């Protein structure tokens, strides 16, 4: 049996990420934090949803750049033409 992508790539990346201090977020929690609607079919849950954990991104931008003074949510307020 040939090794799959999980064993050859994903598992190694996850171990490396843990080693440098990142935290693994289970899919269910990640979907919730990104604003997915659990009542929507899985194929459509990500449509028009954030690519990021918006609260965490905003907090880290403010931590790394204390002079950032935009309103909460402004960082991800893309013009509608971007979508």
FIMAR-992897 format. One record per residue (C-alpha): residue number from 1; x, y, z. Coordinates in Angstrom, 3 decimals, padded with zeros to 6 digits. Example, Ala and Ser with C-alpha at 12.3 -4.5 7.8 and 13.67 -1.06 7.14 Angstrom:
2
PT     i          u          v          w
PT     1    012.300   -004.500    007.800
PT     2    013.670   -001.060    007.140
END
This chain:
83
PT     i          u          v          w
PT     1    000.000    000.000    000.000
PT     2    001.370    003.409   -000.998
PT     3    001.603    006.078    001.667
PT     4   -001.099    008.714    001.269
PT     5   -000.895    012.483    001.385
PT     6   -001.710    012.598    005.072
PT     7    001.249    010.453    006.064
PT     8    003.766    011.913    003.624
PT     9    002.814    015.586    003.855
PT    10    000.080    016.635    006.256
PT    11    001.247    014.722    009.330
PT    12    004.768    016.122    008.974
PT    13    003.500    019.676    008.577
PT    14    001.246    019.294    011.626
PT    15    004.154    018.011    013.723
PT    16    006.360    020.886    012.575
PT    17    003.639    023.419    013.344
PT    18    003.208    022.005    016.855
PT    19    006.994    022.085    017.366
PT    20    007.136    025.823    016.609
PT    21    004.252    026.619    018.931
PT    22    001.189    026.596    016.697
PT    23   -002.048    025.122    018.005
PT    24   -004.039    022.555    016.078
PT    25   -007.675    023.597    015.712
PT    26   -010.112    020.775    014.957
PT    27   -012.238    021.205    011.839
PT    28   -015.511    021.684    013.741
PT    29   -014.046    024.500    015.836
PT    30   -012.342    026.087    012.818
PT    31   -015.599    026.099    010.864
PT    32   -017.421    027.654    013.803
PT    33   -014.757    030.350    014.237
PT    34   -014.895    031.164    010.529
PT    35   -018.675    031.597    010.661
PT    36   -019.802    028.466    008.864
PT    37   -023.512    027.630    009.160
PT    38   -023.811    023.973    010.241
PT    39   -027.260    023.769    008.617
PT    40   -025.825    024.492    005.152
PT    41   -024.652    021.496    003.082
PT    42   -020.878    020.898    003.539
PT    43   -020.059    021.830   -000.062
PT    44   -021.543    025.311    000.460
PT    45   -020.468    026.146    004.024
PT    46   -017.331    028.065    003.048
PT    47   -019.017    030.264    000.450
PT    48   -018.727    033.933    001.407
PT    49   -017.079    033.062    004.720
PT    50   -013.806    034.294    006.108
PT    51   -010.542    032.576    005.274
PT    52   -009.301    033.547    008.731
PT    53   -010.229    033.521    012.398
PT    54   -011.133    037.194    012.204
PT    55   -010.932    037.844    015.950
PT    56   -007.482    036.263    016.184
PT    57   -006.184    038.075    013.093
PT    58   -007.390    041.415    014.443
PT    59   -005.835    040.725    017.867
PT    60   -002.476    039.726    016.371
PT    61   -002.334    042.740    014.045
PT    62   -002.929    044.976    017.059
PT    63   -000.341    043.063    019.114
PT    64    002.327    043.299    016.400
PT    65    001.433    046.861    015.423
PT    66    000.133    048.813    018.430
PT    67   -000.324    051.902    016.242
PT    68   -002.982    050.140    014.146
PT    69   -006.121    052.035    015.099
PT    70   -008.795    050.951    012.645
PT    71   -012.158    049.795    013.971
PT    72   -012.587    046.100    014.712
PT    73   -013.445    044.310    011.464
PT    74   -011.948    047.023    009.239
PT    75   -008.951    044.856    008.410
PT    76   -011.175    042.344    006.627
PT    77   -013.736    044.759    005.187
PT    78   -012.927    044.040    001.561
PT    79   -014.759    045.888   -001.192
PT    80   -017.455    043.655   -002.674
PT    81   -015.602    043.604   -006.005
PT    82   -012.876    041.435   -004.421
PT    83   -015.248    038.474   -004.076
END
